[in-house]
Structure formats: structure tokens, C-alpha cells
Amino acid sequence: GVSAVQQAQMATQEGANVRVCAVRGNFDDAQTGVKEIFAACKDKDLHGAMLSSANSINIGRLAPQIIYYWYAWATLCRAGKINPTEPVNFSVPTGNFGDILAGYFAKCMGLPVGKLLCASNANNVLTEFLTTGRYDRRRPFYKTSSPSMDILVSSNLERLLYALCGSDVEVAGYMQQLREQGSYTVSDALKAKIQEVFAGGFCNDIQTREKIGHAWRDHRYLIDTHTAVAYHVLEDYRSETGDATPAVVVSTASPFKFCDQVLRGIGGTADAFGPALIRRLSCETQIDAPAPLTGLDARPVRFGGCVDKAQMLHTVDEFLK
């Protein structure tokens, strides 16, 4: 579920205290496995180590993301694009519902947010939920050009439901239905609260690639596949609703991490392994690649292991030994 460049980043990690292992499966398999490890290791000695997650299972991931929304709004104010009381819409590439939840928290803190647009790819479970109030993970899982959004069980949606309804019993009931039946439907009252703030949309890989080309040809702005999804959803939303509120597209990744898809989007060729295309994308666009990605294809591969989900806890234990 990662691009060739992202895989190379992890497989070439340096440091004597670093271990990397792939999980056989999709994002939902890996995230569920991580949560199960946390539960299994609670109150146990792990060879003197403590466990944490770098993804949005950890609320600490959302804390700095809240600041991005305030910073974007302040930048628009300083540039004279909006006045400080004017609302701003945000279109957010969304998989695990973390970044967009940070936007909601910013709104709760007083940021003048209009609508938060939840932008999905072909794995559009969130679009259906925001439209109908029904969350149903029983659907095909698609591998797309925006892999960080290839998710059918969005962990942070549980946090939003609790923030809006305030009932742990109600939310626990929804989560139990999701585990046991594969779906749940929120109350009409909760759905109405959600739809006051959130709207949803999605696009496929062809539309994603078209948006990358559009941004480059018309604005000389290079975007990655996830950002392109959010760009597409914003334009669809404006066309369908007529809502001309000033808007920000939240960009969540470097285009150089997905250089094969980005090259195709701007009309280039992508006939080589991912890291080898970094220089080509830089040459074609005259944009420097981020320093951590420079020379990635020349670094020695240190890690290549892959385990089943059931082996994750054992693998972590072996690492820590």
C-alpha cells in the first residue's frame, strides 16, 4: 500500500536501532494489527521499551495538524485574500480521517471554518457515510494511485462521533456493529450535526491524473496524487453547490514520493523504477526534489522482510530483544 519511493525510503533506513518490516495485506490489516499489539502489550514489560504509533491512531499526530489550518487561514488574511471574520472551506484528502478531524478541532477552537470537504478516492466509504449516515465497510478494496487513502475502516471517525454526540455508549454501539456486522447507521440527529460541517466527494485514478496535469499546465503548481483528489473534490463541490467561499486544498504529500503517477499526469513518461524517476521529474519541472529523497536509488537496501498480520506481535518482540 505504498509507492515505490516510499518503499525505498523504508527499506534503506539507516541506524543500528532501526528495524523495518512490511505487513502482508492492506492498510486496514496493518492498522488493526497495530491496535491488537497495543492491547496485547498493555501493562507488560517489553524488554524495557514503550510502544507508540506515528500514524493517527495517536492523537499526538493530530495536534500539529491543527496548526496547519490556523496557519493557512492566517496566510490568507496576511495576503488580503480574506478578512479575519470570513469563513474558509478546506478540502482534505482523507483516509483515516485524522487530518480532517484536526480541521474540525481547529473549528471548535474558533477558526472560521465553513465546510470541511472529505475527499476520497475509489475507496469511497466516507463519501457514502457523509451523504447517508450509513458506514458500510463491506465493499471491494481498491489499490489506487493515492495509497494513503486506500482505507475502509477510518479510525478517527470514532473520535468525531464522540465529539458530536458526547455518548460513549452510543459510539461503542456503532463500533460493535461495525466489528460484528460490517456496518452501522448513525441517528438522524447525529447525521444532521455531521452534515452541518462536513461534505464528501471522491474521484478515480483517471480524474486524479487529469487534475495533476491541470494544476501543472494552468498554474505551474506540482501536486501529488492525494492533493489532486482533494483538488478534484473541491471543484466538484463548487460546481454542484455554487458555494464560492474561499477555499484551501490541503496538500498532504510531496509529488516526488509518487513521481511515476505525477510524471504521467504532466505528460511525461514513467518507464523506470520509482526512485529512478525522481531526477526525471525534477528535470522536467525544474523543481528540486526534497533532500531526503535525493540519491535514494543509490542507497543500500537494508530491510526486505514481510510478515502476515498474525506475526506482527512476534516480530515486534523479536525486534526489541
N, C-alpha and C positions, 0 to 999 in steps of 0.2 A: 503493500500500500504506500510506497514512497517512490519518488523519481530516482533515476539512475544517479543523479548528482547527490541527492540526499543519502542514498545507499553508500556511495563512495565516501561521503563525509563521515559516516559512522564506522565504516569498515576500516578506515585509515586513522582512526583516533589514536593520539599519542598518549603517553603517560603510563607508568608502571602500575598505577592503582585504577586503571580503566579496564572494564570488560564490556563487550558488546555482543548481543545475540539477537538474531531475528526470531520472530514467532510465526509459526506456520498457521496462517489464517488471515482474517481481515482485522480492521481496527476494533470492531466490537469484540472479537475474540480476545485480542490483546488487552483491551481495557478491562474487560470482565476478569481476565486472569490476574491483572494487577490488583484489582479490588479484592479478589479472593486471597491473594498473598497478604495484603494488609490485614484482612480478617483473621487469617490463619496465624499470623505472627504477632498479634496483639498480646502485649504483656509477656512476651517471650524474649529471652536473650538471643540475639542474632550475632554471636561472636563479637559483641561489643559495638555493633553498628546500629544505626537507626534508618528506617525506610522513609522515603518521601517520593512524590511524583512531580515531574516537571510539567505535566500537562494539566488541564483544567479540572481534573479530579481535585487538585489542590487549590483552595480558594486564594492562596497566595499568587497564583498565576493571574487571577483577575484583578488583583489590587493595582498593579501598574497599568493595566489596560484601561482602567477607569480614567487615568490621567490623559490618555490619548484623546479621548473625546473632549475633555476640557481644553486641551492644547489646540485641537483642530478648531473649536469654536473661538478661542482667543485669537488664533491666527486670522480667522475671517474678520473678526472685529478690528484688529490692528490694520488689516488691509482695506478697511472701509467697505467690505462686501456686505456686511450686515450691521445692524445696531444691536447693542447688548441685550435688548429685550426680545429680539426677533428669534422665533424658533428655527431649528435646523433639523432636517431629516438626515439619517445615516443609513446607508446601505452596506450591510455587513456580510461577507462570505461566512457561511455558518455550517458547522458540522456538529460539534459537541455542545454548542450553544453557550460557550464560555465568553467569547469576545463580545457578543451582542448582549449578554447578561451584564457585562461590565458597563455597557452603554445604558442599560436600564438603571443600574445603580447610580451612574452619573446623573441621570434624570431625577432620581429620588433625592440626590444631594442638591438639586436646584438648577442643574443645567437645563436651558430651554430647548429640550428635545421635542420635535414634532412627532414623527414616526420613525420607528426602528424597522427597517426592511430586512427581513431574514432571507438571505439569498442562498439558494441550494442548487446543486447540480441534479443529475438524473436520480440520485437518491433523495427524493423529494418528500420524505415522510413529514418534515416540518411544515412544508407548504400546505399539505393536506390538513395538518393539525391546526394551523393558524386560521385556516379557512372554515373548517367544520367543527373543531373542538374534539375530534377523534384522532387518537395516536395509535397507529397500527404498523408494527414492525414486520408483519407477515407479508413480505413483498420481496421481489428479486433484489439482490445486492449487485450493484454495478461498479465496476472499476472504471474510473473516469480520468480525464486529464487534470482534474483538481482533486488529488487523492486525499488531502487533509479534510475533505468534506465527504468522503465515502464512508458514511456512518448511518446506521439505522436506529441506534439507541443513544440519544443525546443526553448525557449525564446531567448537564446543568439545567435542563428544563425542569427537573425536580425542584431545584432551588427557586426558580421563578414561580412555580405553582405555590410553593410555601410562602414566598414573599407576598403573593397576591391574596391568598385565601387565609393564611395565618393558622391553618389547622394541620397539625402533623398527622392526625388520624385520617383526614380526608386524603392527604397526599400519599400516606402509606397505603391506603386502599387502592389508589390508582397504580402505584408501583407494584403492588401484589398482583393486580390484574394483568399488568404488562408482563411480569415474570411467568405467570401461570397460563394466561390466555393469549398473550401476544398483542393485546390492545387494551385501551381504556378510552372512555369518553368523559370529559370534564363536565361539570354542571353548567347550565346556561349562564348563571351569574358569573362564574369564573371565566367562561369563554368571552363574555362581554368585556370584562376587565382586561383580558389579554388583547382583544381587538381594538381597545382604545389606544394602545401604544404600538402594537406590532402589526405588520403586514408581511406577507410571504410571496415568494416567486421563485422560479427555477429556470434553468436553461440546459441544453445538451452540449456535447463537446463541439459540434459544428458551430453553434452560436457563440460558444466561448472563444473559439479560434477567430471567428469573424470580429468579435469585439476587440481582441488583441490587435488585429490589423487596423481596425477603425481608429483606436486610440493612437496608434503609431502614425498612420497616414495623415490624420486630421490635426493631431496635436503634438506629434513627435514625443509622445509620452509612452514609455515602455512599461507594460504591465504583465503580471504573471497570470496564470490560468484562474486562480481563485479570485483575484481582483477583477478579472474580466467577467466572471459570473455576477459579481455584485454590480458592476457597471451595467450589464445587460438588464438585470432585475430593476435597477433604478429607472432606466429608460422605459421599460415596460410599464412600471408603476405610474410614471408621469403620463404616459400615453393613455393608460386606461382610466386614470382618475382625474387628470387635469391639475393635479397638485403641483404647483410651481414653487413650493417652498425651497429656499436654498438648501443644497444637499451636499453631503460628503460621502464619497466612496471610500470605505475603509480598506486600505491595501495591506495584505497580511503576509506577503512573501516576496522575496526577490525573484524577478523574472529569470535570473541566471540559475536558479535551482530547478527550473523547468524549461531549460533552454531549447530542447527539441521541439516542444509544443509552441513555444514563443517564436522560434525561427519560422516554423510553418505558418504561424499567424501573420507574420510580417512579410511573407512571400519568399523566405529563404529556404534552403534545403537542410534536412536533418538526417544525414545518411551515416552517422557515426555514433559511437557510444556517448552517453550523456556528458561526462566531464570533458571529453574531447571537443564538444561543441561550445564550450564556454568562450574560448578565444574567437570562434567564428561569430558568435552573437555579438561579442564586443567589437569586432572589426566591422561588422555590417551596420552597427548602430552608432559606433564611435562613443560608446559608453563603457566606462571601466567596470569590470566585474568586481564584486566585493573582495577585499583582500583575502579573507579566509577561504575563498573558492579558487584563488589563483594557484595554478600548478597542482590542482587536486588530482589530475590524471597521472601525475608522476610520483605520487606518494605511495609507499609500500602498503599493501593490504595486510592488516594485522588480524582481522576478525572475519570469519565466514560461517560461524555456527548458526544453526536453525533448529528450533525445538518445537514440539507440539505444545499446545496450551497447558495440557496436564503436566508438563515437565517444567513449567516456569518456576514454581516454588523450589524445586530441587536444584535448578540451575542457579538461582539467586543464592541459595545456601552454599553451593559449591564455590561460587564467586567469592563469597565472604570468608570462606575458610582460607 
